[in-house]
Amino acid sequence: MLVGQNYHPSHLQDLMAIPASSRTIFSLQAYLGVAAYRSGYYIATSNIPESEIGRNWLLEKAFPNLLDFYQIGRLNGKQ
């Protein structure tokens, strides 16, 4: 949803390889936060154009509490 037409099945494997947290995750909210972080990180490091429509729907309307995780991932990916 965040990469739109630039999606490729290998992206999922690449996302799972991104380190996110050394703590054990026990809640759905924590998993979603890690997924948002990894997505932002991957998009930034891979220079994949972000889907504005997907971002607006997913991170501003459906799950606005994940926007910070996504933004931190993008910032860390740009470093």
Backbone hydrogen bonds, N-H to C=O, Kabsch-Sander energy under -0.5 kcal/mol:
donor,donor_aa,acceptor,acceptor_aa,energy
6,N,3,V,-1.9
7,Y,4,G,-1.2
11,H,8,H,-2.4
12,L,9,P,-1.0
13,Q,9,P,-0.6
14,D,10,S,-2.0
15,L,11,H,-2.7
16,M,12,L,-2.0
17,A,13,Q,-0.9
18,I,15,L,-1.3
31,Y,27,S,-2.0
32,L,28,L,-2.6
33,G,29,Q,-2.1
34,V,30,A,-2.2
35,A,31,Y,-2.4
36,A,32,L,-2.5
37,Y,33,G,-2.4
38,R,34,V,-2.8
39,S,35,A,-2.3
40,G,36,A,-2.4
41,Y,37,Y,-2.6
42,Y,38,R,-2.9
43,I,39,S,-2.5
44,A,40,G,-2.0
45,T,41,Y,-2.7
46,S,42,Y,-2.1
47,N,43,I,-0.6
47,N,44,A,-0.6
48,I,43,I,-1.6
51,S,2,L,-3.0
52,E,50,E,-0.8
55,R,51,S,-2.7
56,N,52,E,-2.6
57,W,53,I,-2.2
58,L,54,G,-2.9
59,L,55,R,-2.5
60,E,55,R,-0.6
60,E,56,N,-0.9
61,K,56,N,-0.9
61,K,57,W,-0.9
62,A,57,W,-2.7
63,F,58,L,-2.5
66,L,63,F,-2.0
67,L,64,P,-1.2
70,Y,66,L,-2.1
71,Q,67,L,-2.7
72,I,68,D,-2.4
73,G,69,F,-2.1
74,R,70,Y,-2.3
75,L,71,Q,-2.5
76,N,72,I,-2.7
77,G,73,G,-2.1
78,K,74,R,-1.4
79,Q,75,L,-0.7
79,Q,76,N,-0.6
